Amino acid sequence: MIPPALDFHLGERLQIQLEAGGKPMASATLHLWCSGEDLLQTAEVRDRKSQADKAFLTYALPGGGLLKASLALPKKEHAHAVSLQWNLTNVGQALVAFDHLAAPLLGLDREAFPGSRPLWTMQGAAVKWGQDFAFPLPTSYTRDNFLGHVQDGEGGGIPVVYFWNEDRGLGLMHVDALPRDWHMPVTATSEGVTSALELRRRIELRPGESLSSPAVLVSLHRGDFFGPLALYRETLAAQGIRSPQPVAADYQPAWCSWGYEFDVRPEQVTGVLPALKEIGIRWLTLDDRWFDAYGDWNPRRETFPRGVDDVRAMNAIIHEAGCSSTVWWFPLCVEDGQGRWDSHAYTVADLHRAHPDWVILNADGTVARNNRHLAMLCPALPEVQANIAALTRRFIGEWGFDGHKLDNIYTIPACHNPAHHHRRPQESTEAMADAYRILFNTTRALKPESVTQICPCGTPIAMQLLPFADQTVTGDPTSSAQIRQRIKFYKALAGPRAAVFADHVELSDGGSDFASEIGPGGVPGTKFIWPADHEVERRLKENWALTPEKLRQWKRWFGIYSLHRPAEGEYLNLYDLAFDRPEAHAIRKGERIYYAFYAEAPGRRWHGTLRLRGLEGRPYRLWDYANSQDLGQATGPDECLLEVSFVGALLLAAIPLSEST
């Protein structure tokens, strides 16, 4: 999907008019508010100057004060994108204060994006568990999209918003290498659709002081969110921020002990090994609540009575069976005696008793807390970073685990703890990457074929964590549609060959929609319990027992995955997730192209003509690889049509006739 070129025109007050093919697409303007008053709109313009790479305006602000606004003239590093960045300097003698900055406010052109036509949006901020990453934009809508930490909640995410219809799409992204606790609000009304990059806190500029906005890109695309996310990935990579290359282990399907919920025992983990061998799964995860207290991370005596010896013995049995294991944990948090979670009321961890000064404090002096209401540790402290390294060596080097499942990972708040002597409160947010770099590099040094999965449960991952997750994850999807959408999201964001764990198939529609995990290029997973144990089943909130019938189904689907492994291929952005029907995905692996088509629901029938895109100019055999059925032949390179009828999903391999099958 080749995007059209995006051009710009600069107005008298530094407003940007964005155009394509001579037609308006959007406007981008600078706004400054104080107590609700838009200062720049009522200010007198004293002078306007331009240089080779900048334009300047000096504003005489209402009530006094002189403010010079400079705009770095848009660069065209990409034909379909324009870069923008503003700088504000107090050039007068009076204090300049404001409490709300938009740099820019982006307004979509109402002819290019008319309200009479369906419009979709993708918003990358991590605002709440379970959010759709992309969805049809209601005609009346508002969301703040805060990119910073939310007290007792989520926060962070990817600083990208995108809007698209059948003809075109427009994206806004900040491309700074560091996370920013700004907002990217989206508003839709009868007057149109706007978005922005906004700073919503009081700023005071003394004479001579300056403030620069983050660098942003406004980009034009065709199709869904894959294009702008790929552009964001490429822009970060140019600054040295890129996802790690996956290792073979990242594509291995996995079983997770979460089926046993909080009270799993080591014998239950090792007890599933015969079933896993029969199904073809070789990776196991010891999930939540195996530990005594967040921060201490010692085996819980109620379930691991021999402590570390039980953990080591469990991993020895797993390894003897030819399998590998990962450990669930939650870095940078500690129990301080306040609050509780579903599993237990919090105590005071030994770590907190020894180092109460390690915690992050909010500006009002309260303890910063994450989504599980735990105190958060400041990653800017060398002692905290050393603790992360020591825990990583303990889990991987001493206890025998082969990787990590890092869960509930969002972002880190600004730290106002005076004991830390930060030059800027944002040092803690920026140092989050340093802590995870230590964890990832230590793990890879100890075990090169390790897996480090970072799960931002129910939300997009924080941008600063991308270089330290060799396996991203769909993260608690609430439907099959979310699984497929999030797989495509991460194939764009982390790379078209990224290893994306599709999460437990039990979270899909009906609890067994393997086609939605495998077809778009995900790595399938499961959390069944086995063998049957009625006493265990009575204490569980959900019972995911592996019945004989399910065993046959699980063997079939994991066998299909192991035979074809489309997750290892290159995701091709050939279909629009919103407007192509049926929903379609395509992956190139070797000389084959793997297609996946989906009806509106797993049990619903779809009948019609499929459009096979991306084939080369040679004949292909069309093979339904989920049901082992021959569907005829097709020859590229033009779009090929195939009349079919299927229920739920069709997984199709286009295999060159020259290839032996």
C-alpha positions as CSV (number, residue, x, y, z in Angstrom):
1,M,0.0,0.0,0.0
2,I,2.1,2.9,-1.3
3,P,1.1,6.2,0.5
4,P,0.6,9.4,-1.5
5,A,3.0,12.3,-1.0
6,L,2.2,14.8,1.7
7,D,3.0,18.5,1.1
8,F,2.7,21.6,3.3
9,H,2.2,25.3,3.2
10,L,3.2,27.7,6.0
11,G,0.8,30.4,7.0
12,E,1.4,33.9,8.5
13,R,1.0,32.7,12.1
14,L,3.1,29.6,11.6
15,Q,0.1,27.4,10.9
16,I,0.7,24.4,8.6
17,Q,-1.6,23.4,5.9
18,L,-1.1,19.8,4.9
19,E,-2.0,18.7,1.4
20,A,-1.9,15.8,-1.0
21,G,-2.4,16.1,-4.7
22,G,-3.4,19.8,-4.2
23,K,-6.2,18.9,-1.8
24,P,-6.2,19.8,1.9
25,M,-5.7,16.9,4.3
26,A,-5.3,18.6,7.7
27,S,-4.1,21.7,9.5
28,A,-1.4,21.8,12.3
29,T,-1.3,24.8,14.6
30,L,0.5,25.9,17.8
31,H,-1.7,26.8,20.8
32,L,-0.9,28.1,24.3
33,W,-3.5,28.4,27.0
34,C,-3.6,29.9,30.5
35,S,-6.7,29.4,32.6
36,G,-8.6,28.6,29.5
37,E,-7.5,31.6,27.4
38,D,-5.8,30.9,24.1
39,L,-2.8,33.3,24.4
40,L,-1.5,33.1,20.9
41,Q,-4.8,33.6,19.2
42,T,-5.3,37.0,20.9
43,A,-1.7,38.0,20.9
44,E,-0.2,40.8,18.7
45,V,2.4,39.6,16.2
46,R,5.4,41.9,16.5
47,D,7.6,40.4,13.7
48,R,8.0,37.4,11.5
49,K,11.3,36.1,10.2
50,S,12.4,33.1,8.2
51,Q,15.8,31.4,7.8
52,A,16.8,28.4,5.8
53,D,15.5,25.9,8.3
54,K,13.3,27.9,10.7
55,A,10.5,30.4,10.9
56,F,10.1,32.8,13.8
57,L,7.2,34.9,15.3
58,T,7.4,37.2,18.3
59,Y,4.1,37.5,20.2
60,A,3.1,40.3,22.5
61,L,1.0,38.4,24.9
62,P,-2.1,39.7,26.5
63,G,-1.3,41.2,29.9
64,G,2.4,41.7,29.0
65,G,5.3,39.5,28.0
66,L,7.1,38.7,24.8
67,L,7.3,35.2,23.5
68,K,9.3,34.1,20.4
69,A,7.9,31.0,18.8
70,S,10.1,29.2,16.3
71,L,9.2,26.4,14.0
72,A,11.8,24.1,12.6
73,L,10.7,24.1,9.0
74,P,9.2,20.8,8.0
75,K,11.6,18.2,6.7
76,K,10.7,15.6,4.0
77,E,12.7,12.6,5.0
78,H,9.7,10.6,3.8
79,A,7.6,11.7,0.9
80,H,4.4,10.9,2.8
81,A,5.5,12.5,6.1
82,V,6.2,16.0,7.5
83,S,8.3,16.6,10.6
84,L,7.4,19.5,13.0
85,Q,9.0,20.9,16.2
86,W,8.4,24.2,18.0
87,N,10.6,26.1,20.4
88,L,9.3,28.8,22.7
89,T,11.6,31.5,24.2
90,N,10.7,34.3,26.6
91,V,12.4,37.3,25.0
92,G,10.8,39.9,27.2
93,Q,11.3,41.1,30.8
94,A,8.2,39.6,32.4
95,L,7.4,36.0,33.4
96,V,5.5,34.0,30.8
97,A,3.3,31.4,32.3
98,F,0.8,28.9,30.8
99,D,-0.8,25.6,31.8
100,H,-1.7,24.0,28.5
101,L,0.4,23.7,25.3
102,A,-0.6,22.0,22.0
103,A,2.3,21.4,19.6
104,P,0.5,20.8,17.3
105,L,-3.3,20.8,17.4
106,L,-4.1,18.7,14.3
107,G,-7.5,19.1,12.6
108,L,-8.6,16.7,9.9
109,D,-10.0,18.3,6.8
110,R,-13.7,17.6,6.6
111,E,-13.6,16.9,2.8
112,A,-10.7,14.5,3.0
113,F,-12.3,12.8,6.1
114,P,-16.1,13.5,5.8
115,G,-18.3,12.6,8.7
116,S,-20.7,10.8,6.3
117,R,-18.2,8.0,5.7
118,P,-16.9,5.4,8.2
119,L,-13.7,6.5,10.0
120,W,-11.5,4.2,12.0
121,T,-8.9,5.2,14.6
122,M,-5.8,3.6,16.2
123,Q,-4.7,5.2,19.5
124,G,-1.5,3.9,21.1
125,A,-1.7,5.2,24.6
126,A,-2.2,2.6,27.4
127,V,-5.3,4.0,29.0
128,K,-7.1,0.9,30.4
129,W,-7.0,-2.8,30.5
130,G,-8.9,-4.5,27.7
131,Q,-8.9,-1.5,25.3
132,D,-9.3,-2.0,21.6
133,F,-6.1,-0.7,20.0
134,A,-8.1,0.2,16.8
135,F,-11.9,0.8,16.4
136,P,-14.5,2.7,14.5
137,L,-14.4,6.3,15.7
138,P,-17.8,7.4,17.0
139,T,-19.2,10.7,15.7
140,S,-19.2,12.1,19.3
141,Y,-16.1,11.0,21.1
142,T,-13.3,12.2,23.4
143,R,-10.2,10.5,25.0
144,D,-7.3,12.2,26.6
145,N,-4.6,9.5,25.8
146,F,-2.2,10.4,28.6
147,L,1.2,8.9,27.9
148,G,2.5,9.1,31.5
149,H,1.9,6.9,34.5
150,V,-1.6,6.7,36.0
151,Q,-1.7,6.4,39.8
152,D,-3.0,2.9,40.7
153,G,-3.5,2.3,36.9
154,E,-1.8,1.8,33.6
155,G,-0.2,4.4,31.5
156,G,2.5,4.7,28.8
157,G,2.0,3.1,25.5
158,I,3.0,4.2,22.0
159,P,2.8,7.9,21.1
160,V,0.9,7.4,17.8
161,V,-2.7,8.2,16.8
162,Y,-4.1,7.4,13.4
163,F,-7.3,8.0,11.5
164,W,-8.3,6.3,8.3
165,N,-11.2,5.7,5.9
166,E,-11.3,3.6,2.7
167,D,-9.3,6.2,0.8
168,R,-6.6,7.5,3.1
169,G,-5.2,7.8,6.6
170,L,-3.5,10.4,8.6
171,G,-1.1,9.8,11.5
172,L,0.4,11.9,14.3
173,M,3.3,10.6,16.3
174,H,6.0,12.1,18.6
175,V,9.3,10.6,17.7
176,D,11.6,11.6,20.6
177,A,13.8,8.8,21.8
178,L,12.7,9.3,25.4
179,P,9.2,8.8,26.8
180,R,7.2,12.0,27.4
181,D,4.3,12.4,29.9
182,W,2.3,14.4,27.4
183,H,-1.3,13.8,26.2
184,M,-2.4,12.8,22.7
185,P,-6.1,13.7,22.9
186,V,-8.7,12.7,20.3
187,T,-12.0,14.5,19.9
188,A,-14.8,14.0,17.4
189,T,-17.8,16.3,17.2
190,S,-20.2,17.5,14.5
191,E,-17.5,20.1,13.7
192,G,-14.9,17.5,12.8
193,V,-12.1,15.4,14.2
194,T,-9.0,16.7,16.0
195,S,-6.0,15.3,17.8
196,A,-2.9,16.9,19.4
197,L,0.3,16.5,21.3
198,E,-0.3,18.4,24.5
199,L,1.5,19.3,27.7
200,R,-1.0,19.8,30.4
201,R,0.9,21.3,33.4
202,R,1.9,24.7,34.5
203,I,5.1,26.0,32.8
204,E,6.8,29.2,33.8
205,L,9.4,30.7,31.5
206,R,11.6,33.4,33.0
207,P,13.3,35.9,30.8
208,G,15.7,34.1,28.5
209,E,14.3,30.6,29.2
210,S,13.1,28.2,26.5
211,L,10.9,25.2,26.0
212,S,11.1,22.8,23.1
213,S,8.2,20.5,22.1
214,P,8.9,16.9,21.1
215,A,9.6,16.3,17.5
216,V,6.5,15.0,15.7
217,L,5.7,13.4,12.4
218,V,2.4,13.9,10.5
219,S,2.1,11.2,7.9
220,L,-0.3,10.2,5.2
221,H,-1.0,6.5,4.4
222,R,-3.4,4.2,2.7
223,G,-4.9,1.3,4.7
224,D,-4.9,0.5,8.4
225,F,-2.5,1.2,11.2
226,F,0.3,-0.9,9.9
227,G,1.8,1.9,7.8
228,P,2.1,4.5,10.5
229,L,3.4,2.0,13.1
230,A,6.0,0.8,10.7
231,L,7.1,4.4,10.1
232,Y,7.3,4.9,13.8
233,R,9.4,1.8,14.1
234,E,11.8,2.9,11.3
235,T,12.1,6.4,12.9
236,L,13.0,5.0,16.3
237,A,15.5,2.5,14.6
238,A,17.3,5.5,13.0
239,Q,17.9,6.7,16.6
240,G,19.2,3.3,17.7
241,I,16.0,2.1,19.3
242,R,14.9,-1.2,17.8
243,S,13.4,-4.5,18.8
244,P,15.9,-7.3,19.3
245,Q,16.2,-10.1,16.7
246,P,14.0,-13.0,17.8
247,V,15.7,-16.3,18.6
248,A,14.2,-19.7,17.7
249,A,12.8,-20.1,21.2
250,D,10.7,-17.0,20.8
251,Y,8.6,-18.9,18.2
252,Q,8.0,-21.9,20.4
253,P,4.4,-22.4,21.6
254,A,4.0,-22.4,25.3
255,W,1.9,-23.7,28.2
256,C,1.3,-21.4,31.3
257,S,0.5,-22.5,34.8
258,W,-2.2,-19.7,35.1
259,G,-4.9,-22.4,34.6
260,Y,-4.1,-23.4,38.2
261,E,-4.4,-19.7,39.1
262,F,-2.7,-18.4,42.2
263,D,-2.0,-21.6,44.1
264,V,-0.1,-23.7,41.6
265,R,2.4,-26.3,43.0
266,P,5.6,-27.6,41.4
267,E,4.2,-31.1,41.0
268,Q,1.3,-29.6,39.0
269,V,3.7,-27.9,36.7
270,T,5.7,-31.0,36.1
271,G,2.6,-33.1,36.0
272,V,1.5,-31.7,32.7
273,L,4.7,-32.8,30.9
274,P,3.2,-36.0,29.5
275,A,0.3,-34.1,28.0
276,L,2.7,-31.4,26.6
277,K,4.8,-34.0,25.0
278,E,1.8,-35.5,23.3
279,I,0.6,-32.1,22.1
280,G,4.1,-30.9,21.1
281,I,4.7,-28.0,23.5
282,R,8.2,-27.6,25.0
283,W,8.0,-24.3,26.9
284,L,6.4,-23.9,30.3
285,T,5.7,-20.7,32.4
286,L,5.5,-20.7,36.2
287,D,2.9,-18.0,36.6
288,D,1.7,-15.5,39.2
289,R,1.9,-16.0,43.0
290,W,4.7,-18.6,43.3
291,F,6.5,-16.0,45.5
292,D,6.1,-14.7,49.0
293,A,6.1,-11.0,48.5
294,Y,6.6,-8.6,45.6
295,G,10.1,-7.3,45.8
296,D,11.5,-10.2,47.8
297,W,10.7,-12.9,45.2
298,N,11.3,-16.0,47.4
299,P,9.3,-19.2,46.8
300,R,6.1,-19.2,48.8
301,R,6.2,-21.9,51.4
302,E,2.5,-22.8,51.1
303,T,3.0,-24.0,47.6
304,F,6.8,-24.6,47.5
305,P,7.4,-26.1,50.9
306,R,11.1,-26.7,50.3
307,G,11.6,-23.2,48.9
308,V,14.4,-22.8,46.4
309,D,15.0,-26.6,46.4
310,D,11.5,-27.2,45.0
311,V,12.0,-24.6,42.3
312,R,15.4,-26.1,41.2
313,A,14.0,-29.6,41.3
314,M,11.0,-28.5,39.2
315,N,13.3,-27.0,36.5
316,A,15.5,-30.0,36.6
317,I,12.5,-32.3,35.7
318,I,11.4,-29.8,33.0
319,H,14.9,-29.8,31.5
320,E,15.2,-33.6,31.7
321,A,12.0,-33.8,29.6
322,G,13.6,-31.7,26.9
323,C,11.6,-28.6,27.8
324,S,12.4,-25.1,29.0
325,S,10.8,-22.7,31.5
326,T,10.1,-19.1,32.1
327,V,9.3,-17.4,35.4
328,W,6.5,-14.8,36.0
329,W,7.6,-11.6,37.9
330,F,6.9,-7.9,38.1
331,P,10.1,-5.8,38.3
332,L,10.4,-2.4,40.0
333,C,7.7,-2.9,42.6
334,V,7.6,-3.8,46.3
335,E,5.0,-4.5,49.0
336,D,5.1,-1.7,51.6
337,G,2.2,-3.0,53.8
338,Q,-0.5,-0.9,51.9
339,G,-3.2,-2.4,49.7
340,R,-4.0,-5.9,48.4
341,W,-4.6,-7.8,45.2
342,D,-6.8,-10.7,44.4
343,S,-4.2,-13.1,45.6
344,H,-3.4,-11.7,49.1
345,A,-3.2,-8.7,51.4
346,Y,0.1,-7.0,51.2
347,T,2.7,-7.2,53.9
348,V,6.0,-5.3,54.2
349,A,8.6,-7.0,52.0
350,D,12.1,-7.4,53.5
351,L,13.4,-5.3,50.6
352,H,11.3,-2.4,51.7
353,R,12.3,-2.8,55.4
354,A,15.9,-2.6,54.3
355,H,15.5,0.2,51.7
356,P,12.3,2.3,52.2
357,D,14.0,5.1,50.5
358,W,14.1,3.3,47.1
359,V,10.4,4.1,46.4
360,I,9.1,6.7,44.0
361,L,7.2,9.6,45.5
362,N,4.7,11.7,43.7
363,A,4.9,15.5,43.6
364,D,2.5,15.7,46.6
365,G,4.8,13.3,48.6
366,T,2.5,10.2,48.3
367,V,3.9,6.9,47.3
368,A,3.6,6.2,43.5
369,R,1.7,3.0,42.9
370,N,1.2,0.8,39.9
371,N,-2.0,-1.0,38.7
372,R,-1.7,-3.6,41.5
373,H,-1.4,-0.7,44.1
374,L,2.2,-1.7,44.8
375,A,4.9,0.8,45.7
376,M,7.2,1.5,42.7
377,L,11.0,1.4,42.8
378,C,13.0,4.2,41.2
379,P,15.0,2.7,38.3
380,A,17.3,5.7,38.2
381,L,19.0,4.6,41.4
382,P,22.1,2.5,40.8
383,E,21.1,0.3,43.8
384,V,17.8,-0.6,42.2
385,Q,19.5,-1.4,38.9
386,A,21.9,-3.7,40.8
387,N,18.9,-5.4,42.5
388,I,17.4,-6.1,39.0
389,A,20.7,-7.6,37.9
390,A,20.9,-9.8,41.0
391,L,17.3,-11.0,40.6
392,T,17.9,-11.9,37.0
393,R,21.1,-13.9,37.9
394,R,19.1,-15.6,40.6
395,F,16.2,-16.7,38.3
396,I,18.3,-17.6,35.3
397,G,21.7,-18.5,36.6
398,E,20.9,-20.1,40.0
399,W,17.3,-21.4,39.8
400,G,17.5,-22.7,36.2
401,F,14.8,-20.8,34.4
402,D,15.3,-20.1,30.7
403,G,13.5,-16.7,30.4
404,H,10.9,-14.4,31.8
405,K,7.2,-13.5,31.6
406,L,7.3,-9.9,32.8
407,D,3.7,-9.0,33.6
408,N,1.6,-5.8,34.2
409,I,4.4,-3.7,32.7
410,Y,3.4,-0.2,31.8
411,T,5.5,2.9,32.5
412,I,7.2,4.5,35.4
413,P,6.2,7.9,36.9
414,A,8.3,10.9,37.5
415,C,10.1,10.7,40.9
416,H,10.0,13.5,43.4
417,N,11.7,11.6,46.2
418,P,14.2,14.2,47.6
419,A,16.5,11.3,48.9
420,H,17.3,10.5,45.2
421,H,18.7,13.9,44.3
422,H,17.3,13.9,40.8
423,R,18.1,16.8,38.6
424,R,14.7,16.3,36.9
425,P,11.8,14.2,38.2
426,Q,11.6,12.6,34.7
427,E,14.9,10.8,35.2
428,S,13.0,7.9,36.7
429,T,10.7,7.5,33.7
430,E,13.7,7.7,31.4
431,A,15.7,5.2,33.4
432,M,13.1,2.5,33.1
433,A,14.8,1.5,29.9
434,D,18.1,1.1,31.7
435,A,16.6,-1.3,34.2
436,Y,15.1,-3.5,31.5
437,R,18.3,-3.3,29.4
438,I,20.1,-4.8,32.4
439,L,17.5,-7.5,32.7
440,F,17.5,-8.4,29.0
441,N,21.3,-8.3,28.5
442,T,22.0,-10.3,31.7
443,T,19.5,-12.9,30.6
444,R,20.9,-13.2,27.0
445,A,24.5,-13.4,28.4
446,L,23.5,-16.3,30.7
447,K,21.3,-18.1,28.1
448,P,21.5,-16.9,24.5
449,E,18.3,-18.9,23.6
450,S,16.3,-17.3,26.3
451,V,12.8,-15.7,26.0
452,T,12.0,-12.3,27.5
453,Q,8.3,-11.6,27.2
454,I,6.9,-8.2,28.3
455,C,3.2,-8.1,28.9
456,P,1.5,-4.7,29.2
457,C,-1.8,-6.4,30.2
458,G,-4.7,-5.3,28.0
459,T,-2.8,-2.3,26.5
460,P,-0.1,-1.4,24.0
461,I,3.5,-1.7,25.3
462,A,5.5,1.3,26.5
463,M,7.8,2.5,23.7
464,Q,10.9,2.5,25.9
465,L,10.5,-1.3,26.4
466,L,10.6,-2.3,22.7
467,P,14.4,-3.0,22.6
468,F,14.1,-5.5,25.6
469,A,11.2,-7.7,24.6
470,D,12.2,-10.4,22.1
471,Q,8.7,-11.8,22.4
472,T,5.8,-9.3,22.5
473,V,2.4,-10.5,23.5
474,T,-1.3,-9.7,22.7
475,G,-1.7,-9.3,26.5
476,D,-5.0,-10.4,27.9
477,P,-7.2,-10.1,24.7
478,T,-10.9,-10.2,25.4
479,S,-11.9,-11.6,22.0
480,S,-10.5,-13.4,18.9
481,A,-10.8,-10.1,17.0
482,Q,-8.4,-8.4,19.6
483,I,-6.0,-11.3,19.2
484,R,-5.7,-10.8,15.4
485,Q,-5.7,-7.0,15.7
486,R,-2.9,-7.0,18.3
487,I,-0.8,-9.5,16.3
488,K,-0.9,-7.2,13.3
489,F,-0.2,-4.2,15.6
490,Y,3.0,-5.8,16.9
491,K,4.1,-7.1,13.5
492,A,4.1,-3.4,12.5
493,L,5.6,-2.0,15.6
494,A,8.3,-4.6,16.4
495,G,9.0,-5.8,12.8
496,P,7.2,-8.0,10.2
497,R,9.1,-11.1,11.5
498,A,8.5,-10.3,15.2
499,A,7.6,-13.1,17.6
500,V,4.2,-12.2,18.9
501,F,2.8,-14.5,21.6
502,A,-0.9,-14.8,21.0
503,D,-1.6,-15.5,24.7
504,H,-3.7,-18.4,26.0
505,V,-6.1,-19.7,23.4
506,E,-8.6,-20.0,26.2
507,L,-9.0,-16.2,26.0
508,S,-10.3,-16.5,22.4
509,D,-13.9,-16.8,21.3
510,G,-15.1,-20.1,22.6
511,G,-11.8,-20.8,24.3
512,S,-10.4,-22.7,21.3
513,D,-10.1,-20.3,18.3
514,F,-6.6,-21.5,17.3
515,A,-7.1,-20.1,13.8
516,S,-7.1,-16.5,15.2
517,E,-3.8,-17.2,17.0
518,I,-2.0,-19.0,14.1
519,G,-3.4,-17.4,10.9
520,P,-2.1,-13.8,11.4
521,G,1.3,-15.0,12.5
522,G,1.0,-15.4,16.3
523,V,2.7,-18.0,18.5
524,P,0.0,-20.0,20.1
525,G,-0.3,-20.7,23.8
526,T,-2.5,-22.5,26.3
527,K,-3.2,-22.7,30.1
528,F,-5.0,-26.0,30.5
529,I,-4.9,-28.1,33.7
530,W,-4.1,-31.8,33.5
531,P,-4.6,-34.5,34.7
532,A,-8.1,-34.2,36.1
533,D,-8.2,-33.2,39.8
534,H,-11.7,-32.5,41.2
535,E,-10.3,-31.0,44.4
536,V,-8.2,-28.5,42.4
537,E,-11.1,-27.7,40.0
538,R,-13.4,-26.8,42.9
539,R,-11.1,-24.0,44.0
540,L,-10.7,-22.5,40.5
541,K,-12.6,-19.5,39.2
542,E,-12.4,-20.9,35.7
543,N,-11.9,-24.6,34.9
544,W,-9.7,-25.2,31.8
545,A,-9.4,-28.9,32.2
546,L,-7.9,-30.7,29.2
547,T,-10.6,-33.3,28.4
548,P,-9.9,-36.2,26.0
549,E,-11.8,-34.3,23.3
550,K,-9.8,-31.1,23.9
551,L,-6.6,-33.1,23.9
552,R,-7.4,-34.3,20.3
553,Q,-8.2,-30.7,19.3
554,W,-5.0,-29.3,20.9
555,K,-2.8,-32.0,19.3
556,R,-4.3,-31.1,15.9
557,W,-3.8,-27.4,16.1
558,F,-0.4,-27.3,17.7
559,G,0.6,-29.9,15.1
560,I,-0.6,-27.6,12.4
561,Y,1.4,-24.7,13.9
562,S,4.6,-26.9,14.2
563,L,4.3,-28.0,10.6
564,H,3.8,-24.6,9.0
565,R,5.0,-22.0,11.6
566,P,3.7,-18.9,9.8
567,A,4.8,-16.9,12.8
568,E,8.4,-17.1,11.5
569,G,7.5,-15.6,8.2
570,E,7.3,-11.9,7.1
571,Y,4.0,-10.2,7.6
572,L,2.8,-8.5,4.5
573,N,0.6,-5.4,4.7
574,L,-1.7,-6.3,1.9
575,Y,-5.1,-5.9,3.5
576,D,-7.0,-3.3,5.5
577,L,-8.2,-4.7,8.8
578,A,-11.2,-2.3,8.8
579,F,-12.4,-2.2,5.3
580,D,-11.4,-5.4,3.5
581,R,-14.0,-8.1,3.9
582,P,-13.6,-10.8,4.9
583,E,-10.9,-9.8,7.3
584,A,-7.6,-11.0,5.8
585,H,-3.9,-11.4,6.6
586,A,-0.9,-12.5,4.5
587,I,2.5,-13.8,5.5
588,R,5.5,-14.6,3.2
589,K,7.5,-17.6,4.3
590,G,10.1,-18.8,1.9
591,E,8.4,-19.0,-1.5
592,R,5.0,-19.6,0.1
593,I,2.3,-17.1,1.0
594,Y,0.1,-17.9,4.0
595,Y,-3.3,-16.3,4.0
596,A,-5.9,-16.2,6.7
597,F,-9.5,-15.1,6.2
598,Y,-12.1,-14.6,8.9
599,A,-15.8,-14.4,9.0
600,E,-17.5,-12.0,11.4
601,A,-17.5,-14.6,14.2
602,P,-15.9,-18.1,14.7
603,G,-19.1,-20.0,14.0
604,R,-20.4,-17.9,11.2
605,R,-20.3,-18.9,7.5
606,W,-18.8,-16.6,4.9
607,H,-19.4,-17.1,1.2
608,G,-18.0,-15.1,-1.6
609,T,-14.9,-14.1,-3.6
610,L,-11.5,-13.9,-1.9
611,R,-8.8,-11.6,-3.3
612,L,-5.4,-13.2,-3.2
613,R,-2.8,-10.4,-3.2
614,G,1.0,-10.6,-3.3
615,L,1.5,-13.6,-5.6
616,E,4.3,-13.6,-8.0
617,G,4.0,-14.3,-11.7
618,R,3.9,-18.1,-11.5
619,P,1.4,-20.8,-10.7
620,Y,0.5,-21.7,-7.1
621,R,-1.3,-24.6,-5.5
622,L,-3.9,-23.3,-3.0
623,W,-4.0,-25.5,0.0
624,D,-6.4,-25.3,3.0
625,Y,-3.7,-26.2,5.5
626,A,-6.0,-26.4,8.5
627,N,-8.2,-29.0,6.9
628,S,-5.8,-30.6,4.3
629,Q,-8.0,-29.7,1.3
630,D,-6.9,-28.7,-2.2
631,L,-8.7,-25.5,-3.4
632,G,-7.3,-25.4,-6.9
633,Q,-4.6,-23.2,-8.5
634,A,-3.9,-19.5,-9.0
635,T,-1.3,-17.5,-11.0
636,G,0.0,-14.0,-10.1
637,P,1.1,-11.3,-10.2
638,D,-2.3,-9.7,-10.6
639,E,-4.8,-10.0,-7.8
640,C,-6.3,-13.5,-8.0
641,L,-9.9,-14.3,-7.2
642,L,-11.1,-17.4,-5.4
643,E,-14.7,-18.3,-4.9
644,V,-15.1,-20.1,-1.5
645,S,-17.4,-20.8,1.4
646,F,-16.0,-21.4,4.9
647,V,-17.2,-21.3,8.5
648,G,-15.2,-19.1,11.0
649,A,-11.9,-19.0,9.3
650,L,-9.9,-20.2,6.3
651,L,-6.2,-20.7,6.5
652,L,-4.8,-21.0,3.1
653,A,-1.2,-21.6,1.8
654,A,-0.3,-20.6,-1.7
655,I,2.5,-23.0,-2.6
656,P,4.5,-22.7,-5.9
657,L,3.8,-25.7,-8.1
658,S,7.6,-26.0,-8.4
659,E,7.8,-26.8,-4.7
660,S,7.5,-30.4,-3.6
661,T,4.7,-30.9,-1.1
